[in-house]
Every structure is written in structure tokens, then in C-alpha cells.
Amino acid sequence: MRYNIEAKASMHVGKKYSITHNLRTYDANKWNKDGHIQSDRTPLNVVLTNTDLKSFFKKTFGAAIEQFNEKNKDKHPERLTSVDEYYNKYRGHAQECIMQMGDHESYLKLVEKVGQNKADEIHKEFLTRAYQNWLTDNPSLKVFSATIHMDETKDGTPHIHLDFLPVAESSRGLTVKVSMDGAMKQLGLNRKNKAKDGQNDSYSDTPYKRWLSQQRERVEALTNEYLTLIPSEPFTKRRRQETWQWRAQQKEVLAEDIKQLSQNKEQAEKDIEQLRTEYKQYRDLEVSTDDISQKIKVKSNLFSKSETVTLDKADFDILQEQSAAYIANRDRIQELDERERKLAEAEKDLEHQKKANENYCKQVADAAREKKKEAEALIKEYEDKVALSNGYVSRAEAKYREQQELNKRYQISQKLLNENRAVISDLKEQLISKDKQCKEEVAALSAENSTLKKEIKKLENYIEGIRKNFSTAIMKIGILSNVFKVLLCSHNIPDKECALIQSTKKYCDDCITQAPLTPENREKVQAISKGSHIPKVITELSETLYQEMQDAMLQDQSLGRTR
């Protein structure tokens, strides 16, 4: 949210910095005599990052120095260096950037509008974002310390001390070294070549100056998200002063001049008074008659013989005393007269200067009124532009809120993604373990499968043999069925034996019907069982069996009768 409070963005870069001041590790009795640092607000300060500069050098350049020494230890041992030597040589290249939003006046207005705590939170958020933007926009300007000061608001405003070192990669010497030009190149800011016509001055338009301009624009853009920005004037050798700054400066100059003239006047008056006192002393100086007689010699030709002067005795005595005093102190009186004359001239000059200063003050006041009118016109124009841009601001604020919501969702998604990555990592490890276990089981099953295949092959061969034997047996059963059929048709067999043969034949027919034969073998067996021809061997065998059976029956009958 942006508040309708006008303020400028401030950014200053220099080589002077103090870590003890930034971290408040100094002696307060020595460095805070004026009380501009409010110790009760010091706990509100925020240390965003802090690394000892020497440790920072070791971390940043240690590996590059080791690599450089290893490369040169044989051919150029005189080039060998160390982190301590490099630190002592280049630690002076560290710089500090101080950034803030507005000044003490705008800070007080914000406090009045939203309250102390909210105003502090707004400034902290601005300064933290400025630090994060620096890390993103200036990767070659390495930050080793960054501290937000909230305890200098007695006559100032919250600000950040950001200490950095320019670091660049290089193909010569150290692969990583301290270099501002190299750091600027890595930011895409190269030094321009000077044109032949002299229009492009590469010495005035340096990469560093262009970087300063860019960085200032970024800080101003960030300030404009919180307060109504007063744009800064373009940087020149002599920067333009604001009207109020010029007025204040002129007032200070005039006040100092008037103070000095007043002091000169007072001193001159004192000198005049002292000289008058001395002059009076000399005029009132008493001289004895003896001294007069010794120092004054009246010339005989002062008057003519016929001329006479008549004086009272008292006047003559006074005239003699004054004459003696004048003669005795003539040089001193002349000097005092000259000094009094010069002091009178100085007093006239002082009065003239005073009048000139009054005229100058009047001119300054008139110019101030004119500048005020111009400023009011500019303010009116600026207010019109602000009113015109309110719609854009509202949409920008809506977009900003949408972006904040998207950022929150992104952070939540990022958190879930990290959690899922951890779960996926665990699952991956489990899958690797399971995969290894499955491979071992597959190898064991493969070996077992190979063994089973061999056993199945043996069984298949065995079954094939049984199937052949079974087919042969069924064929023989078919032949036997056919024999029984022929026997029943061609021989006179007793009923009991006939029933037995028929039952046996039926069993054989059932076996033939139910047997799992191939179509070819089934056709052969059916042809055999349905045929009327009996092989000779079987006929002979059946007749022999039949005869033996008849003999057995007769024998049984004879034995029955005997019993």
C-alpha cells in the first residue's frame, strides 16, 4: 500500500564504513555524546548478514589463491601470495551503501498517519526488500555485512548500512579477484570508447556512474511503492539545490554575515571608546611650570616690537599647559587622530555594508517569493498529474496484491514441492531396494524356471510315451472288442459266458469311447472295433482258449457228479 506522503529516496555509496558503529559494539560514552542514537530502540535494529571481512576474503578468494600458488610455485615463486597478504592489500576496496526512504519529516508524518509500530514495520519491509533486490541485481558486488538501523530516528529516519566488496572472475592471475571494473562488466556495464569527435566522453560516463544511476532508479522505484516519490534531479558536477535548501543556506549565510558585522561593530566601538579615553588622558595631562620652561622656548620675534598681547594669568597658564602637553604627546595625539579617522571610516563602511545586506536580504526575500510561486505552480501541475495517475496506481496496487497472493501460493507450492521431493527421495530409495530384491528374486525364479522347464520336458517326453502306449492299448482293446463281437456271432457260447463276454465287450467299447485319442487314432480304433475280420493269430488263440474253456467246463461237470 502506498501512502500520500511526499518523500525522496536516498542512496549514498562511499569507502568509509564502521562495523562497530553498524553493530553497535562501540563505546557509547565516546561515540554517542550528542545522544542521536536512541539506546531504547537499539533492540529494533536488524542484522541481515554479517561476516568478518578477513573471513569473507578467505571464503571468497581462498580456493583461487591456492590454485594460483600451485600453478606458479615452480616457475614464478616470487608471485606466490596468501589470503592475509591479499586481505591487507585489497581490504581498502570495501565500500558501504546507505539507503533510506524519505527523511525525518516524512517519517514523522508516516508515524502520525499509521502509528509508530506500523511505520517501523513499513520501513523495515522497504529496507529488507532493498537488500534482497541488491543481492539479485548486483551479484558481483558481494555483501559481507548488512544492518538496518531503527535507533537513529531522533533527528533521522530508519536506514540500512550495506557493506560490499566488488568481486569479478578473471582469466589472468587469480580466477576470482577484487575488481570494480570487472564487477561492472559482469553486470553488463562496459566502458565506452571515446569518439574521435570528442562527443562521447568515456571519462565522465563511466560504468560506475551508470551503475550508480541505475541503482538510484531502483531505490526510487521501490520507494514509490510505499510513499509518493519526489524524483531526484539528474546528477551533474554541481547538483541543483531544492528551493527550501537554497533559502535555508542563504539565511544561514546572511545570519553569519550579520553576526560577523555586529561583532566587528562592537569591537570597533570598544576601540573608539578606548582611544577616546586615552585621548582625554593626554588632553588632561598636567605639566609643571618647570617642564614648560624647559621644553618651551618663546622666540623673541614671535611678535613685533610694537605689538603686544594681553592674557589673563589663568588663560596664560592653561595655554602653557596645553602647549606643553601637545608638544610632549604630539606624535601620540596624531596617531590617535588617525586611528579615530579610520574607525570613523570603518563605521561608515559598516553602516554601508549593513544597508547593502538589508537590500540583499530584500532581494533574497523577493526571489524566495518568486520561487514560492513557481513551486506552487509546479505543485499544482504535479497534483494534476497525480490525480490523473490515481487510476493507474489503483490498478498497480491491485496487481501488486495479486502478485503478493501469487508469491504466497508459490511459497506454499515450493514448500509442498520440497516436502514431496523428500518423500519422493525416500520412495526412490525404497524402490531401488525393492528393485534389487526383485532382481534377486527374478534371478532365483529364472533358475527355478529353468529347472522346471527341464522337468516339464522330461514329463512331456514321459507323457508322450504314455500317450503312445495308451493309444496302443486302446487299439488292442478295440481289437479285443472286435474279437468278442465275432466270437459272439460265430460260436455257440453258453449264456453265462456270453453275458460275461458281452459285459467285457461293453467295457471295452466304453473305454474306446471315453479314451482321449487323437482323431486319427480314434478313427483307426473305430475301424478295428467295427470290422468283421479277426487276425489269424487271434483266431487261433481264441479257439485254443475256447477249447480250454470247454475242457475246463467238462472237467467241472465230471467232478460235480463224482461228489
Sequence and secondary structure as in RCSB ss.txt:
>XXXX:A:sequence
MRYNIEAKASMHVGKKYSITHNLRTYDANKWNKDGHIQSDRTPLNVVLTNTDLKSFFKKTFGAAIEQFNEKNKDK
HPERLTSVDEYYNKYRGHAQECIMQMGDHESYLKLVEKVGQNKADEIHKEFLTRAYQNWLTDNPSLKVFSATIHM
DETKDGTPHIHLDFLPVAESSRGLTVKVSMDGAMKQLGLNRKNKAKDGQNDSYSDTPYKRWLSQQRERVEALTNE
YLTLIPSEPFTKRRRQETWQWRAQQKEVLAEDIKQLSQNKEQAEKDIEQLRTEYKQYRDLEVSTDDISQKIKVKS
NLFSKSETVTLDKADFDILQEQSAAYIANRDRIQELDERERKLAEAEKDLEHQKKANENYCKQVADAAREKKKEA
EALIKEYEDKVALSNGYVSRAEAKYREQQELNKRYQISQKLLNENRAVISDLKEQLISKDKQCKEEVAALSAENS
TLKKEIKKLENYIEGIRKNFSTAIMKIGILSNVFKVLLCSHNIPDKECALIQSTKKYCDDCITQAPLTPENREKV
QAISKGSHIPKVITELSETLYQEMQDAMLQDQSLGRTR
>XXXX:A:secstr
  EEEEE EEEEEES   HHHHHT S HHHH TT  S GGGGGG EEEEE  HHHHHHHHHHHHHHHHHHHHTTT
 GGG   HHHHHHHHGGG EEEEEEES HHHHHHHHHHH HHHHHHHHHHHHHHHHHHHHHH TTEEEEEEEEE 
S  SSS  EEEEEEEEEEE SSSSSEEE HHHHHHHTT       TTS S TTTS HHHHHHHHHHHHHHHHHTT
TEEE       SS    HHHHHHHHHHHHHHHHHHHHHHHHHHHHHHHHHHHHHHHHHT    HHHHHHH    T
TSS TT      HHHHHHHHHHHHHHHHTHHHHHHHHHHHHHHHHHHHHHHHHHHHHHHHHHHHHHHHHHHHHHH
HHHHHHHHHHHHHHHHHHHHHHHHHHHHHHHHHHHHHHHHHHHHHHHHHHHHHHHHHHHHHHHHHHHHHHHHHHH
HHHHHHHHHHHHHHHHHHHHHHHHHHHHHHHHHHHHHHHHS   HHHHHHHHHHHHHHHHHHHHS   HHHHHHH
HHHHH     HHHHHHHHHHHHHHHHHHHHHHHHHHH 
